[in-house]
Amino acid sequence: MKILSIETVDVPGVKETSGIGTGNDFEAEVIVFNCDCHTYQQVIALFCQIIPGMTSAHAFELAWQIDHRGSAIVFQGDVKSAETIGKKLSAGGLRVEVRY
């Protein structure tokens, strides 16, 4: 049997930090629920039009999750943005909840 020695190497500039916060780096999130009344194309189009930075590939992934799991978190960020996005998605006919 060959025994290997293990050497510990210090990596400069790497620090671990811990805190007592909630663990969330956002104030609110927008959840969309499955309603079986929209096509994937409709949901993808709404997400891409309304959610900043949304790509069609990511919108498809979220639509699939909503279809197969019943819901998906589609946005996390500040309260004002979450409320605005939630209202617009709801106006588009989607079942939406904004959680704080």
C-alpha positions as CSV (number, residue, x, y, z in Angstrom):
1,M,0.0,0.0,0.0
2,K,1.3,3.4,-1.0
3,I,0.8,6.2,1.5
4,L,0.3,9.7,0.1
5,S,1.1,12.7,2.1
6,I,-1.4,15.6,2.1
7,E,0.0,19.1,2.3
8,T,-2.1,22.1,3.4
9,V,-1.7,25.2,1.4
10,D,-2.8,28.6,2.5
11,V,-4.6,30.6,-0.2
12,P,-4.0,34.3,0.3
13,G,-7.0,36.7,0.0
14,V,-9.7,34.1,0.7
15,K,-11.8,34.8,3.8
16,E,-14.9,33.1,5.1
17,T,-17.5,35.3,6.6
18,S,-20.6,34.5,8.6
19,G,-23.5,36.5,9.8
20,I,-26.7,36.2,11.6
21,G,-29.0,37.5,8.8
22,T,-31.8,35.6,7.1
23,G,-29.6,34.3,4.4
24,N,-31.6,36.2,1.7
25,D,-29.8,38.8,-0.4
26,F,-33.1,40.2,-1.6
27,E,-36.2,41.9,-0.1
28,A,-38.9,40.2,-2.1
29,E,-39.6,37.4,-4.6
30,V,-42.2,36.8,-7.3
31,I,-43.7,33.3,-7.6
32,V,-45.7,32.2,-10.6
33,F,-48.2,29.3,-10.2
34,N,-49.4,26.9,-12.8
35,C,-52.8,27.7,-14.2
36,D,-53.1,25.4,-17.3
37,C,-54.5,28.4,-19.3
38,H,-51.3,29.7,-21.1
39,T,-49.0,28.1,-23.6
40,Y,-45.2,27.9,-23.0
41,Q,-44.8,30.5,-25.7
42,Q,-47.2,33.0,-24.0
43,V,-45.4,32.5,-20.6
44,I,-42.0,32.9,-22.2
45,A,-43.0,36.0,-24.0
46,L,-44.4,37.6,-20.8
47,F,-41.3,36.7,-18.8
48,C,-39.0,38.2,-21.5
49,Q,-41.1,41.4,-21.8
50,I,-41.5,42.0,-18.1
51,I,-38.6,40.6,-16.1
52,P,-35.3,42.5,-16.5
53,G,-32.5,40.4,-17.9
54,M,-34.7,37.4,-18.7
55,T,-33.5,35.3,-21.6
56,S,-35.8,33.0,-23.6
57,A,-33.8,30.0,-22.5
58,H,-34.2,30.8,-18.8
59,A,-37.9,31.7,-19.4
60,F,-38.4,28.3,-20.9
61,E,-36.7,26.6,-17.9
62,L,-39.0,28.6,-15.5
63,A,-42.1,27.7,-17.6
64,W,-41.2,24.0,-17.5
65,Q,-40.7,24.2,-13.7
66,I,-44.1,25.9,-13.3
67,D,-45.7,23.3,-15.6
68,H,-44.2,20.3,-13.9
69,R,-43.7,21.4,-10.2
70,G,-46.7,23.8,-9.9
71,S,-44.7,27.0,-9.3
72,A,-41.4,28.8,-9.8
73,I,-39.6,31.8,-8.3
74,V,-39.2,34.0,-11.4
75,F,-37.7,37.1,-9.7
76,Q,-35.8,38.1,-6.5
77,G,-34.9,41.6,-5.7
78,D,-36.1,44.8,-4.2
79,V,-39.8,45.2,-3.1
80,K,-40.7,47.9,-5.6
81,S,-39.4,45.9,-8.6
82,A,-41.0,42.7,-7.3
83,E,-44.4,44.4,-6.9
84,T,-44.2,46.0,-10.4
85,I,-43.2,42.7,-12.0
86,G,-45.9,40.9,-10.1
87,K,-48.6,43.3,-11.2
88,K,-47.5,43.2,-14.8
89,L,-47.4,39.4,-14.9
90,S,-50.8,39.2,-13.2
91,A,-52.2,41.7,-15.7
92,G,-50.9,39.2,-18.3
93,G,-53.2,36.6,-16.8
94,L,-50.7,34.7,-14.7
95,R,-51.3,33.5,-11.1
96,V,-48.7,35.4,-9.1
97,E,-47.7,35.9,-5.5
98,V,-45.2,38.5,-4.2
99,R,-43.5,37.3,-1.0
100,Y,-41.6,39.6,1.3
